[in-house]
Amino acid sequence: MRISLAATSKQLSALDFLFKPDSIAVIGASHDPEKFSGWILPGMLQVGYKGRIYPINPKRSEISGLKCYASLSSLPEVPKLALITIPGAGVKQILSDCIKAGVKASIIITSEIQYETSDPNKERIELVGEARRNGMRICGPNCEGVIYLKTGTWATFLSHPSPLQGEIAFVTQSGGVGEFVLHKLWERQVGASGWVSSGNEMDLQVADYIEYFAKDDETKVISVFLEAARDGPKFIRAARLAFEEQKPLVILKVGRSERARKTALTHTGAIAGRFGVYMGLFRQLGIVRARNLQELIELPLALVWEPLPAGNRVGIVADSGGMAALFADQVSQEGLSIPDLEEQTRARLAEVLPSKAKATNPLDITALVGPKEIVGILESIGPIMLNDKTCDMLILGVSYWPRTVFFEALEALGRLYKIANELGKPLIPVFTAITPTTHSNLLSRAAELKLPIYLTPETAVASARALAEYSEARREGLDS
């Protein structure tokens, strides 16, 4: 079954007003840095949002150097996006005002809307219906907003001194999880194309955002934190669209335990289905499963920058025997294969290795390397391993060296990475002795090279598994 793109064009254009508005009204804007509503305008200004910003607060004449307005009706124009941060009792009226004024999208930061009757669900449905009929879509409530860095859109109270633009979009039903993954991603010196915290999803759902980013030119991979999909068929259509657009979809699904399912229901109001059902769907739809938050950040790095491997056979080179053994265990646990090297490869390696060294896979090069030798060894052994026809991808482990050696090794890996790309084989480097805080310049240079650097054997091999799984899905295609 194929989804009709024409059927989604109206919705996608509506979401442009959410992610790429040329004007934003912040309803309930505050000057108080102790309040979430006081963080929004400074964030917009810091990031450099190019559109027009209209703070609305009848008690203030100015906030953050911007003229403050008393109401929506007092603005010089109808804003494309309204960011609502007022107490719940006033949200329904403000939404109605936005709909009547012709606002195209709204974000409700407020955690809960106070309705007027004994049937709040009916009121909510009527309100959403009115908004849709008048061309307005709603993000939230109980969300942290959206980011789209190509246009400088920063419609959130999230704060960060130096957000980086990139090619990975994040969709998180949890705002707190969104904060975590973005900060950790930027700590790794890797950028994001956009982010949305979907909250309680009274209107727009995770599936809507997946569809949007699937058609977004700035996005190459979509990473999702999912508590529950509210509309199963809609979620399936969105996942299929992402696959059609060749945008890998990485999802961390919570709710394996009964306690987690109940927590998801309490948090977002979404009913979490059986975990096993989701896992089956993921396999059918070519979705890459992340098993923890770290994988939600790390797996997309490989999928956005690496070529897809022809199979699941892994070559391993490490400058530590212990690390080589760890890699081997991890590869086995991930269901990947460690092949025996070709005779030709073993012969070529024998020309480089000491006479007593064994040309095996994994290959332990401990006896070969010191600070002066590491670059030469990487450049001699790397191409030999990459050209072995039994290896579909290569993991290269680098342990502790002086800081200057790390940079020299990275540049050597960058040259090797070009060879790997020409061969269509992922090169997965692992620097086990660095941290994002102490080696930010190294990671920044790796990002410039579009070379994913991993910090642990576990995340490196998990990324190899993600590449193998997605490659297999692309070769086989989705069931109709």
N, C-alpha and C positions, 0 to 999 in steps of 0.2 A: 504493500500500500504506500502510495506517495502522496505527500501533502501538497496541496495547491498553494503556491506562493502568492497568487493573486488574492486568495482568501485572507491573507494576513497583512496585506499592504496597508490597509487603513489603520490597523492596530499599530503597526510598526511606525507609521508616520506620527501617530499620537504619542508614542514613547520618545520620539525625537524631542518633543517639548519637555520631557522629563530630564533627558540626558544632555540636550543641546539647546537650552532656552536662551533667547537673547535678552530676556529680562526676568528678574526674580523678585517677588515680594516676600519679605520675611515677616510674617504676622505673629506678633508677640516678641519681636526682637528686644534684646535687653543689653544694657551696658555693664551688667553685673558679671564679672568673671567667675563668680561662685555658682552661676547657673548655666545649664546646658545651652539655654537660649542666648547666653552672653558669649558663647564661643563661635557662633555661626558666622557673624559678619567679619571678625578678625581672620577666620579661616579663608573666607572668600577673597578678602583683600590680599592676604599673604600669597595665596596660590596665583592670584592675578586673573581672576575671572573678568572677561572682557565685556560682558553684558552690563545692562543697567540694573542697579540694586536699589530696592525700595524698602527700607525698614518701616514697619508699621507698629506704632506704640503711641497711643494718645497722651501719654504722660511725659513724653520726651520730644524735644525739638531736633535733637541730633544724637546720633550714635556712631562711634568709630569714624567721625568726620563726614558722615553721610546725613543728608536731610532726612528727618523722620516725619512720617505722615500719620494722621489721626485714624484713618480708615482706608479700606480698599477703594471706596468711591472717591476719595480725595487724591488718588494718584493721577499723574498726568497721562497715563496710558493704562491699558489692561495688561498686566504682566502675563507672560506665557506660563510661568510656574509660580505657584504659591507654596511657601514652606510654612507650615502651621505649628506653632510651638506654645499655644495658649492652653489653659486648663481645660479639662474634658467637657465641662458644662457649656462652654461656648463653641465647641468645635462644629457641631451640627449646623448652627446658624452661619458660621463662617464658610463652611462648605457650600451651603445654599447660596450665599452671597457670591462666592467664586464661580459657581455654575451660572448664575444669572448674569454676571459680569462678562462671561466669555473666557475665563481662565482655561487654559488647555490641559494643565496637569497640576496635581497637588500632592504634597508630601506631608503626611500627618506624623509628626514626631511624638505628639502626645500619646501616652500609653493607652488611654481608654476614652471612648466617646460616650458621653452621658446622653441617653435617649430620653424621650418624653413620655412614652407610654409603657404599658406592661408587656409589650411585644417588641423588644428591641431588634430582634432578627428581621421582622417585617419592615421596621423603619430603615434598617441598614440596606435591605434589598431595594426598597423604594428610592433611597438616596443614591445608591450606586446606579440604579436604572436611570434616574434623572440625569446624573452626571454623564453617563454614556450617551444618552440621547442628545445631549448638548455638546458632545465632543470633548469631554474632560475625563481623564483617567486618574486614578488615585493610588498612591503608594502608601502603605501602612494600614492602620495606625500602629503605634508601638514599634517604630522603626528608627533607624539612625540616618536615613536619607540616601543620597546617591552622589557618586563622583564620576566624572568623565573628563579625563585629563587633556585630551586633544583640544577641547574648547575651554578648559580651565573651570569647568563646572564643579563647584564644591558646595553642594546643597546638603550639608551635614554638620553636626557639631563635633565630628572627629577632628582631632588636631594632630598635625605632623609638621616638623620644620622643613622637610625637603622631600615631598612626594615625587616619585619618579614615574614618568610615562613609559608604558611598555605595551606588550601584546597579549597579556593575560587578563581576562575579565573574571571578576568574582561576584557570585550571587550567594548571599547568605541569609537564611531566615533569621538567624541570630545576629544582632548588631555587635555583641561582644566578640563573637567568633570572627566577624568581619574585621574588627579592630585588630585582633591578634594576627590574622593572616596578612593583612596589609603591612602592619609594622614589621613583621618578620620578613616579608618579601622585600621591603625597602631596606631593611637591615642587611639583606643579602645583596643589595645594590641592583636589584632587578625591578623593573617597572610593571605597572598595571595599566590596562587601557581604561577600565572602569570598574565600578563596584556599586552594588545596590544592596541595602539591607531591607528585605521585603516585609518584615514584621508580621502583623496579623492578617495581612492580605485580604482586606475587605473587598478589593476589586482586583488589582493586578496580582498575579501569582508568579511563583518561580518559573513556571512554564513560559509565561509572557516574556520574562527577561532572558531566558535561554534563547527564545526565538529572536529577540532583538539582537543579542550579541552574535547569534549565528549569521546574521546578515550584515554585521558591522565590519567595515573594512579595516578598522584599527585592531580588531580582536582576532587572534589566531587560535587560542585555546580558552575554554570556558571551565571555570572551577567553581563547584557548587557545594555549599553546606546545606544538607536537606534533612529536615525533621520529618516532613511528610508532604506528599503531593496531594493537593486538595481535589484535583480533577485528573483522574488517571488517564483517560483518553487524550486530554489536552497535553499532559506531560509526555506521553508517548509520541504525539505529533511533533512536539518541540524537540525531543531527542532525535527523532528521525531527520528533522530539518537540519539540526547541527551536523549529523552524519553526512547528509547530502552536500552540505556546504564545506565538508572536510574540516570542520572545527572540532577537534577532540573534546569530549565532554568528560571531565573528571568530577566524580561525586563522592563526598563523604556522607554516608547515610547513617544517622544515629537511630536508636530505637531497637537494638538487638534484645535488650532486656525489657521486662514488663515495667520496671521502674522508669526506664528511659522513655518508653512509649507514653506513660502517664505524664511525665515531665514535659514532653513535646506538646501534649494536648493542653496542659496548663499554660505553657509558654506562648504558643501561637494560636491555640484553638484548633489546630489541624489534627485530624484523626490519623494516627500512624498505623499503617497496615502491617501485615506480617513481614518481618525482616527478610525471610527467605523468598517471598514473592518479589520484593524489590531486587534482590540479588539475581533472580532469574530474569527479570526484566532488563537489568543492566547487561547481562550476557547477550540477550537477544538484540539489544539496541546499540551494541558497540560502545557502551559506556565503560570508562575505566574507573574501577573502584579504588578510592583512597581509604585506608583503614584508620588513619589518625590525622590530626591537624598538620603534622609535619609533612605527611605525604600530600595533603591538599595543596601545600606550597611547592613541594619539591617535584612531584610527578609532572606538573605542567611545564617545568623548565625543560625537561627532556622532550616533551611532545611539541613544544614551540620551536625548539632550535635544532633538534637532531633529525637525521633522515630515518625513515622507518626501515627496520631490519627485514631481511628475507625470511628469518626464522627465529628460533629461541636459543641458538647455540652461542655460548659466551666464552670468549678468550679472556684470561686474567693474567695481568702482570703486576707484581707488587715488589717494593723494595724492602719488604719485611716478610719473613716466613710465617709469622703468626697472623699477619693481616691476610696473606694469601690463603691460609687455612680458613679464616673467618669468611672471606669472600666465597670460598668453595661451599661452605656450609649454607651460607645465605642463598646462594644460587640454587642449591638443591631444595631448600625450603620454599623458594618462590616458584618451583616447578619448571625451572629453566635447565638447560643441558650444558655440560662441560665436555666438549668433544676431545678426542685424541688429535693431536696435531698431525698434519700431513707429513709424509716422509721428507718432501722437499723443504718444508718449513723447518723441520728438525735439523736438516743438513745446513741450512742457512744460519740457524741459531748457533750451531756448533762452531761456526767460524768466529762468533763473537764471544761466546761463553768460555769460561775457564775449562780446562780439560776434564775436571771432575764434576762439573755442573751438569745437570740433567735438563734437556730441552723438553719440558713437560708443560701441560696445562692443568693447573695454574703454574706460571713461571715465576720462580723466586729469584730476583736479581740482587739480593743482599750482598753477595760476595763481589759484585761488579762495581758497586757505586760508592762514591764519596762525593763531597761537594763539587769537586772539579769534574767528575765523570757523569753526573746525573743527566745533563742535557744531551751529551753525546750518546749515552745509552738509550734514552728515550727516542732519539732520532734514528738510531740504527735498529733497535728491536721493534719499535712501534710499527713501521711499515711492513716488516716481516710478518708480524702477527696479523695485521690488517689484511694482508694479501693471502692469508691461509683460507682456503675455500670452505673449511669446516667451521669457521667462526663467522657468525652473523653480526657480532658486536664485540667491542673490546672495552674491558674495565681496566683502568690503570691507577694503581694505588701509590700515592706519594706520602711518606711519613714525615718525620721531623728533619728539617734542614734550616740553616740560617736564612733570614728573611730575603736576602738578595738571591739566594738559590731558588727560592719559591718563585720569584718573578722570572728568573731565567727559565725555569722549568715550565712556567705558564706560557711563555712565548714559544717554547719548543712544542708544547701541546697545541698551541694555536696553529702552528705550521702543520702538525700532524692531523689536526682536525680537518684541514682542507683536503688532505689525502683521503681521510675517512669519508668525507662528504662525497668526493668523486667516486668512491667505491660503493656508496650507498650504505655505509655501515656506521652505526652510532659509536662514538668514542666517549666514554664516560669516565672522566677523571675524578679521583677521590683524594682530597688533601685532608688527612686525618688529624693533623696537628695545628690547624688554624682555627680561628674563631671570627665571626663577622665583625666584632668590635676591634680586634687587634689587627685584622688584615682586610679592612674595608677597601683599601686601594687595590689590593690583589683581586678582590671580588668585583670591583668596579671595572677593572681591566678585562676580567673574564666576561662580564656582561657586554663590553664593547666588542669582544670577539664572538659574542653569542655562543659561548662555550659554557655549558652548565658545569659548575664545580660543586661536588658533593663533599660533605664533611664527615659522613659516617658510611661504613660498608652497607648498613641496612637501607638507607635512603637511596644509595647508588644502585643497589641491586633491585630494589622496588621499582625504580625508574626504568631499569632494563626490562623488568616484567611488564610495566605499563606499555613500553614501546612494542614489545613482542605481542601483547594482547591486542593492542589497537591495530597493529599491522595485520594480524591475522583476520580481524574483523573487516578491514578494508579489502583484503584479498577475497574473502568469502562473501562479503556483502550482507545486507540485512534480509531476513525473510519477508516476503510480501504479505 
